[in-house]
C-alpha cells in the first residue's frame, strides 16, 4: 500500500495532523530526521488526538536510512518545482509519497533522488499550500487510483461539519 513520508518536518501541528490522517486511512507514515521538534511535543499530540496509537509509524534518522528501508519502492516527491500535476500522475500501490519540510522543502539531492516529482496545480501569484493539505489531497488521489480505499469501513465525521 502507498505510504506517506515527511522529510525533516519542523512544525509539530502539521506532523500531528498528518499522523492523524495516516492513522485514520490506515496508511503507513515515515518521518525522516532530524525532526524540528520532539515527538512528545504537546502540539503534535493535540493535532494527532487519540489516533496515534493506531499509527504505523517508522522513524528514520537520515535520508540514507529512509532510502535503504524503501529500496525497490518508487519515491514520489510533492514539490512546487515539479512539472507534472498529481491529477495527471499514475500512482502505484507501493509508492512512497514524500513531502518536504515546511520551511525549507527538500535539498536538491533529495529532489534528484526521487523517481517522480508531482505538484498540486494552483492559481498564479501564490507560493504554496499547507503541507498537510497538499499531502492529504495527493494521498487521497493515490488511494483512489490504486483502489486502496475500497473496502474500508465508512462512517465517522469531518470535524466542524
N, C-alpha and C positions, 0 to 999 in steps of 0.2 A: 504494500500500500504506500501511497505517497506520504512523505514525511516533510515537516517544516523545520528549517534551521534558522537560527538568528546569529549573525556574525557580530560578536563583541557588542551586544546591546548595552545601552547606557541609561535608559530611562526605565525604572522598575515598573511603573504603571503599564507601559506598553507591553513589557515582557509578561507581566501578570495577566493582562488581557489575552495575549496570545497563548499563554499556558492554559487559560480557561477555555479558549476556543478549541485548542488541540484536545483537551480532555473531553469536552462535550461532543466533538466529532469523532473521537477515537483515533486521532492521528498522532503519531509519534513526534516529539519535539526534541531537537538538538540545540544546545546552547554552546556556542564556540567562544571560548575565552581568549583573553581575560575579559571578565564582565566588569561593567562600570558600577557595580553595586553588589551587595551581599544577597544571596538567595533567602536570607532570613529577614530581609527588609520589610517593614510593615506595609509600605505602599504596594509592594509586589503581592504580598499575601492578601491585602484588601481587594486588589483587582482580580486575583485568581479565585477568591472566595473559598468555598469548601470543596472545590473540584480538584485541587492539586493532588490529592491522594489517589486520584483516578488517572493521573497523567503518566504516559510512557515517556519519561524524560531521560535523556542522555546528555551528560555534560562532558565537553572536550576542552582540555587545557589549551589547545592550539589548533590552528588551521590544519597543520600537518596531521595531527591526531584525528581530526574530523575526516580528512581525506582518506586516511588509512582505514578508518572504520566503515567508510562507504565506497570502497573500491568496487568498481563494476556497476555502480548506480549512476544515473545521469544527474548531474548537478545543474540546476536551473536557477539562475540569478535574477531576482527582481531588481531592475535598475532603471533609473531615469535616463541613463545613457544608451539604453537598448534601442534597436531599430524596430523590433517586432512587438506588436501588441499581444498581450496574453490571450485575447479573444481569437487571435489567428494562429495560436500555437497548439500543436497536438501533444497533449500530456500523455505520459506513460505511467503505469501502475507503480513503478519503482523509482520514480523521480524524487529528488530531494529539492524542495523549493527553498532558496536561501534569500533572506532579507538582511540588508546591512544595518550597521548601527545608525541610530537617529542623527547623530551629529557629524559623522564622517563617511557614511556609506561603507564601501569596501575599498581596500587598496587595489591598485592596478593588477597585482599578481593574482588576487582572488578573481577579479573580473576576467582575466585571461584564462584562468584555470577552469572556469565554468564551461560546461558543454553547450549551454544555451543561455541567452540573455533576453529577458522579456520585460515589457513595461505596461503600465496602466496608462492608456492614452488620456490626456487631459486637455482642457482648453488652453489657449495661449495666455501668457502672462502670469502663470502660476508655477511655483517651483516644484512642489511635491505634496503627496498625501501623507497623512499619518501612517507610519509603518504598519501598525496593527490593522488599519482599514485596508491598505493595499494588500497585505498578506492574506486577509480574510477574503477579499474579492478573488484573488488568484487561486487560493486554495479551494474555494467553492467551485470554481470553474474546473480545476483539475479533478476534483472528486466527481463532478458531474460527468465529465468526459470519460473517465475511467470506469464509471459505474460503481465506484466505491461507496457512494452514498445510498445505493439501493439496499433495501432490506433492513435499514436502520429503523429503530422504533421512532414513531412520531409522537409529538406531544411537547410539553414544556411551553415556554412562552418567551417572548422577547421583552427584556426589561423596559419598563416605561410604556409599554403598549396597553 
